[in-house]
């Protein structure tokens, strides 16, 4: 992961009775971040308030996120589902200072043995 890598977080507040439709419509768009250079993505739905979603993606830099977010593909879906979510949408950007996965820890541990 480069020193310029960023994690993007987008909190989605969904309008009542639209949660399932939002999830179905937006999940493929969240995954499409990979087509624009993201190295990971996640779309999370709260188990407490099922109208709260959080989207995460890891990009090498902010320019790659901008290519994704402002692409015709993503913008068209945002417009098509505009009644499902509340605005404004304010992506927040985080500098990645550390990351890992359990699989990676196991591989490192096995290599050290």
N, C-alpha and C positions, 0 to 999 in steps of 0.2 A: 504494500500500500504506500503510495507516494506521500510526501510531506504535505501536499496540497489537498489530499483526500478530504471529502466532507461527507457528513451524514446529514441528510435532510429529513425533517420531521414536519408533517402536515396533519393538523388536527381537524377532523371533519365533524361538524355538528349536523346531524341528519334530522330532517323534519319528521314529525310523527307519521307512522304508517308507511315510511319510505325506506326503512333500514334494509330489508331483504332485497328490494329492487336496486338500492344503491350498491350493496355488496355484489350483486350479480353483474351490474353494469360496470363497476369500477375495478373489480379484481383484475380483469385482463389488461386494463390500462395501467394499473400499478405494476403488474408484471412486465409490461412493455418498457419500463425503465431500463431493463437489460439491453434492449435494442439501441439505446442511446448512450451506452457506456457504463451504466451502473454495474457494480460487482455484486450487489445483493439488494433485495427488496423485501418488504413485509407489509401486509395490510392487516391491522389488528382491530378486532371488534370487542368492545368492553363487554364483560359478562355481567356487570352491574347495571349499567345504563346502555342498553343495546342499540341506542341511537348515537353512540360515540365511537368513532373510528379514528385510528391513528395510522398514518402511512409513513414508512421509513424507506429510505434508499441510501446506498453508499455510492458516491460518484468520485471519480478521480479528481474532479475539480468542479467549480460552480458553473463553468461554461457548459459542461456536459448536462448538468441539471437543466439549465436554461434551454438547451436544445430540446430536451424531453418536454419540459413544462409548456413551452411556447410552440411546440410542433403542432401542425395542423391536426394530426391524429388525436392528440390529447386535448387540444382546445375544442375540437368538434364534440367530443364526448362530454366535456365539462358543460358546454352549451346545451347539449341534448338532455342532460340530467339536472339542469340548473334548479328546478323546483324541488329536488331531493335534499339539497343541503343549504345551510345558512352561509351567508357571506359576511365579512370578507374571509377569504382563505389567505392565511399568512404563513407561508413556509418559513421555518426557522432552520438556520444552518449551524452546524456544530463541527468544530475541528476534531478529527479523530485522534485521540491521544493514546489509545490502546484498544485492542479487540482480540477476540479469539473464539474458538469453538471447542466443544468437548472432543470432537474427532481429532482436532489438531493437538490437543493436550495429550490424548492417548497415543498419537503417532510419535510425538516428541518423547513421551515416557518409554514407549517400546524401543525407540532408537537408542535411548540412554542405557537400557538394560543389557 
